[in-house]
């Protein structure tokens, strides 16, 4: 699996707007799954794509992993941030290892909501945190610098994109 690309936030450079999207993302995700029963959480676009349940776990775990970036940037910006241990294995393999297909989504949703609330407090209270950056190693041996602003915006967008995928799954299956 290729590493996650950090893109400069071209959409909504306004920090208040980014915080609003970042905070609202859990609500957006919950709205996308509202009314689904346990069996409907296992619907997917195709036999080889992730189910709604797996997408929810992927989002919560990814959110958890990237929150460490915020903490590191605030606490020790001299060191690089690496998810090489994660990126070296395809995401489908992590989904299997972490049993995405069989787990209850409620704890993942609760973790995501709490983690985002915690991150927002950090963003509001730590002076200069938005500009802090960390180098992230790439697969080709270089480094890519990313700011907290870019990571927070990326995580807001990540949920929005997957919520749209869930809405497509629902549409395809008529639920």
N, C-alpha and C positions, 0 to 999 in steps of 0.2 A: 504494500500500500504506500502510495506516495505521501510524503509529509503534508500536513495542512499548510496551505499557502496563506500567508498574512498579506492582506491587501490594504493599501492606504484607504481610509474611509472616505470615498468620494461622495457617498450619500450621507447626508446629515453629519457635518463636522461639528455641529452644535452639541456640546457636552450634555446639556439638559435633555436634548432630544435622544441622545445615545442612552442616557440613563433611563429615560422613559421606555424606550424600546427594550432595553436589557431587562428592566424590571417587569415589564408587561409580557415578556416572552413566555413565562410560565402560564400566565392566563391564556395566552394565545394557544399554547400547546393543549392546555386543559379544555379549551373551547373546541379544539379540533377533534378531541376524543370523547367529548361529552355525549352521553347516551349510549355508548357502545357497551355491549355485554362482554363477558370474558372470551367467548368464542369469536366475536367480531374483532377483538384486539389482535387476533392471529391472522387476519386478512392481510394480503399483500398484493402488489401490482402483478407479480408473476411468481412462479415457483422458485426462481433463483434470486428474488429480491427480499428485502427485510419486511417483516410484518410490522404492523403498527406498534405492537408490544416491544419488538426489538428496537424500533426507532426511539421510543420513549427511553429505554435503558441507555441507548447510545448517547442520547442528548444529555441525560443526567450524568453519566460517567465522563463524557467529554467536558461538560461544564465543571465538574469536580477537578479534572486534570488541569484545565486552563486557569482555574482560580489560583492554583499554585503560582502561576506566572505573576498575578497581581501581588501576592504575598512576597514573592522573591524580589520583584521590582521595588517594592516599598522597603524591604528589609536588607537586601544585599544585591544591589544592581551591578556589582562588579563581576559576578559570576554569570556564566551562560545558563540559559534555560533549555533543557533537552528533554524531549520525549522520545529519544532514540529507542528506548526499551519498548515503547508502544508502537512506534512507526515501523519497526523492523518485522512486525508480524501483521499480516493482512487483517483488516477490521472484521472480516467474517470469522476469522479464527478467534479473535477476542470475544465476539458474540457467542461463539460456542463455549469457550473457556469460562466465560462469566455467566453462562446459562441464560442468555437474554430471552430465549423462546419459552421458558417455563416459569419465569419469576413474576411475582405480583408487581404491578407498576406503582402502587401507592407509595412504597418507601422511596422509589426513585423520584417521583414527583415531589414528595416532601423534602428530600435532600436538595433537589434543584431549587425549590422555592427558598429554603433556608440559606443555601449557599449564595444565592443571588442577593438576598437581603443583607447578608453579611458583607458581601463584596461592595454593595452600594454604600454601606456605612464606611468602609475603608475609603472608597472613592470620595465621599463627602468630607471625611475627617483628616486625611493625610495630606498635608500641604505638598503641592507639586507632583502628586502621584500620576496625574494624567500624562505628563511629559516623560516620566521615567521609562526607560527602555532596557531591554536585555537582548544580548545576541542569542540567536537560535541556530544551532548547527544544521547544515543541510546535508543531504545524502552525498553530494559531490565534494564534500570537504570544506566548503566555505561556511560563511555565517550570514544570517539575515537579521538585521536589527528590527525589533518590533517594539512599539510603545504600548503602554497600558491602554491608551485610547483605541489603538488599532485592534487589540485583543478583545476589548469589551464590545466594540462594534461588530467584530467578527462573530463573537458568541451570540449577540442579538440576532444577527443575520442568519446564523446557523439554525437557530430554532425556527425562525420565520420560514426558511426554505423547507425544513422538514415538516412543519405544520401544513404547508401547501401540499407536500407529498402525501400526507395523511388525508387531506381533503380529497385528493385525486383517488386514493385507494377507496375511500368511502363512496365517491361518485361511481367508480367502476363497479362496485359491488352493490350499489343502491342502498347504502345504509347511512 
